[in-house]
Amino acid sequence: MRIRMKYKSSLVNLIVCAGLIGAGSALLSQQDAKKEGFSVDISVIAITISVTVQDRGGRYINDLTEKDFAVFENNRKRPLTYFQYDFEAPVSLTILLDVSGSMAVQDKLAEVKACLRPFLFSILKPRDEVSLLIFADGAVEVAVRHTTAKDEVWAALEKTEAFGKTALNDAVGVSPEFANKGRHEKRALLLMTDGVENDSQCSPDQALEVARRVDVPIYTIGTKIPLDEDALRKLKKNPAATPSGIAATLERFSRATGGKAFFTRSPEEVTAALRDIKDEMSRQYIIGYTAYKNLTNEYRHIRVTTPKKNTRVRTRQGY
């Protein structure tokens, strides 16, 4: 019997869960606390990040060692405490699938499901884990927990139908924490949507504020984003939303978390994007370092560099 549970997507839950939007401003800074004679609790935490390195032509660089990387947090260099690169290592991928009513237009949901079948059974390897989250009408449902049984995921996909409104921002805010429960080091969240937003209680900024604090890259496949203004006007909540604005929002979700956004208009492009995502996850470097945090819980910026020339390094922007 399949296990199901639902996370109600509300702005209050997102903010309380994170404990971070505006929280830092209500607390004394470390310097102020010292002036007032208070003690400040400092916690030591282990930070792990996935790092993708490509040359200018987009080819993956696979021969780097620990000595080839430098990690900076808030512009301060941190010594590496962990390094792993294994092309054959299994991955844990959580599919976050938009099943709202707009996905029925132009057979978007049917095409995505058809593309996911060969992805599950041919592109992913037997040891790779997959989980499936579906969202519509203000709820994110765990259709399948992390499993190597791809047939269970496909069985759940076959039953999905498009319905209701799209709480895209809320879904992005609550899903990375679930995706982070995968057993393997290489984890990611794959968002598949047409980008229409008409039911969220939080903004893209608020969703991203929560999502980027979890060490899970968000890969996005924006499929058949409505290009016709008249058609979009019937689906969207925000009158100011535009096709380019939708694409920019999806791009932000991916860029801030170290993932990548793909925009597709055909099943062939969806299949190519799925293949690229699996390939990239396999070729990621996993790097770790130690950080020190106080009660202000302020946002920390992360930057990774390599001395190798003509390369592009991509990872999460911070936490």
C-alpha positions, 0 to 999 in steps of 0.5 A, a space after each residue: 500500500 502506498 504511503 501518502 502524506 500532505 504538506 499544506 503550503 502556507 506562508 506562515 509555515 514557510 516562514 516558521 519552518 525556516 525560522 529565518 526571514 527577519 529573525 536575525 534583525 530581532 537578535 543582538 549581533 555578536 559584537 553588540 552582545 559583547 558590548 552589553 556583556 552577554 554571552 553568545 552561543 556559537 555552533 559548529 556545523 558541517 557544510 556540504 556543497 555540490 559543485 559542477 565545473 565545466 569548460 567554456 564549451 560546456 564540457 565537464 571537467 572531471 580530473 580535479 582534485 581537492 587541491 584544485 578547489 578553494 571555498 570562500 564563505 562571506 569572502 573568507 577562505 575556509 579549509 576543506 574537510 571533505 572531498 569526493 568525486 565518483 562518477 559511478 556514485 548513485 544519486 537521489 533525485 526527487 521529482 517535483 511535478 506540477 499536476 495543476 490544471 494548466 498542465 492539461 493545456 497542450 497535453 503538457 502533463 501527458 508529454 512530461 509523463 511519457 518522457 519520464 518513463 524512459 528516464 526512470 527505466 533507461 537513463 537512471 541506474 539501478 542504484 539511483 533513488 527516486 521520489 515523487 512529489 506532486 503539487 496542485 491546489 495548495 498542497 504538495 503530496 508525497 506520492 512515492 518516497 525515496 526508492 530504487 523501485 522505479 516501477 513504483 514511481 511509474 505506477 504513481 505517475 500513470 495515475 496522476 491527472 491535472 487539476 486545480 490551481 498552481 501554488 508553485 512558490 509554496 511548493 518550491 519552498 517546502 520541497 527541498 527539505 524532503 529531497 534532502 532526505 535521500 540516502 545518497 550524497 548526490 541529491 537534487 530536486 527536479 521541478 517540472 512545470 509550465 511556470 504558471 503561478 496562481 495560488 501561492 501564499 508566498 512570493 518567489 523571494 520568500 520561497 527562495 529564502 527557504 529553499 536555498 538554505 537546504 543543500 539541494 540543487 534545484 533543476 528546473 524543466 519549464 515546459 511550454 511556458 505560455 507565450 500567448 498573452 491572452 492565454 496566460 492572462 486566463 491562467 495567471 494570478 499576477 496581472 504583471 506576470 509575463 512569459 519572460 518573467 516566468 522564465 526568470 523566476 524558474 532560472 532564479 530558483 535553479 541558479 541560487 541553489 546550484 542547479 540549472 534551468 531548462 526550457 522546452 517546447 517538445 518531448 524531445 527537448 524534455 528528454 534531452 534535459 532529463 539526460 543532461 540533468 542525470 549526467 551533471 549530477 553524476 559528474 558533480 564534486 562533493 565538497 565539505 567544510 566547517 562553518 561557525 554560526 551564532 544565533 543571528 542566523 544571518 545568510 552566508 554567501 558561498 563562492 568556490 573557485 579553481 585555478 584551472 583556466 577557462 572554467 565555470 564553477 557552479 554551486 549553491 550561492 549560500 545558506 
